[in-house]
């Protein structure tokens, strides 16, 4: 029989890890967006 408390802990632990991965991806995305904007300005876009 599965202990519901252990299942809940595993679920929350997995959710936390997924959230941290998402946060890291969002942070990287923001850095890349800024780099793309800078490159586009260098090509004359957005002026």
N, C-alpha and C positions, 0 to 999 in steps of 0.2 A: 504493500500500500504506500502511496506517495504521501509524504507529509506536506500539507498545504502551506505550512510556514516556510519550508525549504523552497518550494516552488515559487512562492511569492518573492523570496530573497533573490533567487536566480533571475526572475523576471525583472526585478528592479535593478539588479546589477547589470543585466544586459541592456536595459533602457538607459542607464547612466553611461555605459560605455558607448552606446550609439549616439547619445547626446554629445559626448565629448568629441567623438569623431566628426559629427556634424559641425560643432563649433570650430574645430580646426579647419574643416573644409571651407566654412564661411569666411574665416580669417584669411585663408590663402586666396579665396576668390576676390576679396576686397583688395589684396595686394596686386593681384593680376589685373583687375579692373583699372587700378591706378596706373600701372605700367602701360596698359593699352592706351589709356587716355593721353599719357605723355608721348607715346609713339605717334599717335594720330595727330597731336598738335605739331610734332616735328615734321609731319608730312603736310601741314597746312590746314588740317581739319579742325573745326571748333573755334576758329578765330573770329 
